[in-house]
Amino acid sequence: MRTSKAIFTAVLLASMSAAAQQAAESQPSAAAPAPDATQTAQPGSAAAQAMPIAPAAAAPAPTTMDQVVSLFIEREHGLIKMLATRTPVVETYLQNLSADPQLGPVPSEDHYFLGRMDMGETVDRKDYLKEQEKSMQQRLMGGFAKLYKVQYQPLGFSWMVYADRTDFDREHYNFRYARREFLGEVRCLVFDVTPKKDAGKGRFLGRIWIEDQGYNIVRLNGTYYPAPRNSYFFHMDSWRLNLIPGYWVPAFIYSEEGDFSAGVKNKNAFKAQTRIWGYDLKKGGKDDELTQIRVDSVTDESSAAQDASPLQAERAWQQQAEDNVVERLTNAGLLAPEGDVDRILQTVVNNLQVTNNIDLPRPVRTRVLLTSPLETFSVGNTIVISRGLVDVLPDEASLAAVLSHELAHIVLGHNLGSKYAFNDRMLFSDEGTYQNLGFRHIPEEEAAADKKAVDLLKNSPYAQKLDNVGLFLKALQQRAPSLNALLTTHLGNPLATNGTVNRLSGLATQGPALDNTKLDQIAALPLGGRVKINPWNDKAEMVKTAPVAITSARDKMPFEVTPFFPRLVRYGSGANAPAAAPTTAANSGSGN
Ligand SMILES: [Zn+2]
């Protein structure tokens, strides 16, 4: 009956190998060849017609660095104007660090921010982290809390989407050419940027990388200076991707503070990843409701001219709820459109189904939640797993384990969310998603699903690899008390409660003891190493990286934040265009 469904374990091993610590594959190389003076800027010529946004007109090739400065100032103003109508999703995940003698700086607590950024608002830099009469730690966090209180105006960590939103010009800044350098396959001119005397507070101070065809800024690294009294600017490394013709849009910002050398007592050590996506989302998800009427393609596909039986009606109702939720989460910028990662997830689910003779009336679907916190949930027959969770899983068996819990809910008929078949329940603002949707099961259903999941796994191709799942659960348990934000779920049941892992407890003691000093024991991976998101269209795909040898226990960095080092490519170039890979640099140490 299921002859077309084979088991594809081997296919997945390539993308789910345990040795997937990330390569800093696009480390800036040394001296680049001299620029070709005859080259003119031709942003995205081939694919320009298909895109809704017109690329900038080709500029004459500059012959002096002074002309280059004029060009990139002009291009930056063009980017600010182009993005002024956009409201992308912005997520910041921060880990406070404390020193561990064996493992180096490790997370001691964490914080999570998610919101929508209005790119059209003028940023008032004077309000930035202006909290008085508090310790620096409190000022830092108080500043964030204040900024993030309004969910749709999260600034703070996303400050460095631009060098200077209002005054990026020669009146306020000195630009000094430093050198040429490749970032990925993109040749760049590097400039040091310093604010002019009396340019005012909170000006950009640092370095920018300019690609040498359209003269757009592709990377910014530095801080803001001088800080207003009693406040504090942190350091940032901000990366842009060429996702549409002619423009490089802000995608990743890494922040880091702290010094762990002997004698230094900096209590503000942290590292944070800020990701921006959903540039192509409609504002509030409602703008096009009355402008796009497509009735011509709708046909009646029911197999027989019969009314639904009560059971058929119940299933159709649940499917309607499932479709409503998937569509609403996608429009809110929280769910990736169906894509490459789903094929891998579905193969794993299929492996579990085939070996357990599970035949469901409707196929199980999978989707990727775009956020970092570790969570899974299911609605109808759709299993949702977060990007962050796929990132940290060490191997395919562990992926199968977390998916098996949701498959068990489906098999056991623990349907949730049928109330969302009523369309009025989908009418809320995007930022109200977490208040309006939820898929948490009662404890009895959780326990039953965990028990069933273990049965499914023991009867699957992953039966011999459950030691790895046990190791992952032990690693999660070891870090759980300091990763409260990463383990706080927003739609589904948590994997851990109050610092104690409770998911798949039947496997928690499986396998060898966790040993941080064993270099070949990779129980969990850092964040950001598996799934890359295209920030323009939210599509998710697996990262392709070469394995990097682990040389010390500090290389493992389970569940940790690392710097971003995307391999920059031009729009439409190469096989993996248009999105560049947001790979992360392993073992980067302090990047300031
Ligand atoms: Zn559950």
Residues whose N, C-alpha, C, O or C-beta is under 5 A from the ligand:
A	BS01	ZN	H441 E446 A449 N493
